[in-house]
């Protein structure tokens, strides 16, 4: 039973355009949601997060949207840059701090 | 710049051998995780600790895997005996108790032949 799902294994966008990465979850007990970025041969690095009591959080080019009723969150990157090419993981935390990850989406930003 | 240190970075071993992976969490972080990433799967939670006490190790095959925190500066993950299906990248992560992103190490790439 996979509680956090990223249904798109890959996404390709043109430089300067918007990248939208999606994530769905099933566990209503999750109270914090995060996005991580991972380059090859490195560990994931934390990118942006959102509390379950909010519906939007913005940090520079990155915005995370949360739709609790649909159990869906998304990460928007605007404008996309070639350096954004990486694997993006969605994660969800319980209030005990347990972090469950999705399978990741590989983003390729073409110059 | 604080970081999570994992050793070794790479390990090749023969089936049946014992493997020990080590992690030095960031000083002051009281939550430590072990994750595994295989080619076909995302990040699979194996175990996590708070204040050195195991909170959840339900994702770990108990017959061959064990995770411990002998002290606040060291977390270990052991596999005995190792099998080819254990080949993966094993990540350690640490963080404070409060909600937020965790800091990952660079991982240990394990190959069991």
Interface residues (C-beta under 8 A of the other chain):
Chain A: X6 X31 X32 X34 X36 X41 X42 X43 X44 X45 X46 X47 X49 X51 X89 X91 X93 X96 X97 X98 X99 X100 X101 X102 X103 X104
Chain B: X4 X31 X33 X35 X41 X42 X43 X44 X45 X48 X50 X55 X56 X91 X93 X95 X97 X99 X100 X101 X102 X103 X104 X105 X106 X107
